[in-house]
Amino acid sequence: MSDKKEVIICLGSSCFARGNKKTVQAITTYIKEHNLNDLVYFHGGHCFGLCDKGPIVKVGKTLFEDVDPINVLDVLAKELEE
């Protein structure tokens, strides 16, 4: 797993209520369509403590705020580019 880029999506109640369920689907689809399954470790996590800035996605060591199913695609393209 250490070779994989880690992508964590907050599944805390605030982020989840703000639409992270659809963002989970968008990330899963992106990873599959770009054949990144062997390069990305995608999983849910608990609250990052920034509920007022959520939904939150963490890629590597970087937190992204106000993420939705549309803008997460830009985040993934930028952060997972090799």
C-alpha positions in Angstrom: 0.0 0.0 0.0 2.9 2.4 0.6 3.4 2.8 -3.2 -0.3 3.8 -3.6 -1.6 7.4 -3.4 -4.1 7.6 -0.6 -7.4 9.2 -1.1 -9.7 9.6 1.9 -13.2 10.9 1.8 -14.9 12.1 5.0 -17.8 10.0 5.9 -18.7 12.0 9.0 -22.4 12.9 9.2 -21.9 16.6 8.2 -20.0 15.8 5.0 -22.1 12.8 4.2 -25.3 14.9 4.6 -23.8 17.5 2.2 -23.5 14.9 -0.6 -20.4 12.9 -0.1 -22.3 9.8 -1.1 -22.4 11.0 -4.7 -18.7 12.1 -4.5 -17.7 8.6 -3.4 -19.4 7.3 -6.6 -17.6 9.9 -8.7 -14.2 9.0 -7.2 -14.8 5.3 -7.6 -15.8 5.8 -11.3 -12.8 8.0 -11.9 -10.3 5.5 -10.5 -11.9 2.7 -12.5 -12.1 4.6 -15.8 -8.5 5.8 -15.5 -7.2 2.3 -14.5 -5.8 3.6 -11.2 -6.9 0.7 -9.0 -3.3 -0.5 -8.5 -2.1 3.1 -7.9 -4.7 4.5 -5.5 -5.9 3.4 -2.1 -9.4 5.0 -1.8 -11.3 4.7 1.4 -13.6 6.5 3.8 -12.6 8.2 7.0 -14.1 9.9 9.9 -14.4 13.6 10.6 -11.4 15.8 9.8 -12.8 18.5 12.2 -13.6 21.0 9.4 -17.3 20.4 9.2 -18.1 24.0 8.3 -15.7 23.6 5.2 -17.0 20.2 4.1 -17.4 18.1 2.3 -13.7 17.2 2.7 -11.4 14.9 0.6 -7.8 14.2 1.5 -5.4 13.3 -1.3 -1.9 12.4 0.1 -1.3 15.0 2.7 -3.6 17.7 1.2 -7.1 18.5 2.3 -9.6 19.8 -0.2 -12.7 21.6 1.1 -16.2 22.1 -0.4 -15.7 19.0 -2.6 -18.6 17.8 -4.8 -19.0 15.2 -7.5 -18.0 17.7 -10.2 -14.9 19.5 -8.7 -13.5 16.3 -7.3 -12.7 15.3 -10.8 -10.4 18.3 -11.2 -8.8 17.5 -7.9 -8.2 13.9 -8.9 -6.8 14.8 -12.3 -4.3 17.2 -10.8 -3.3 15.1 -7.8 -3.1 11.7 -9.4 -1.3 12.9 -12.5 1.9 11.0 -13.0 
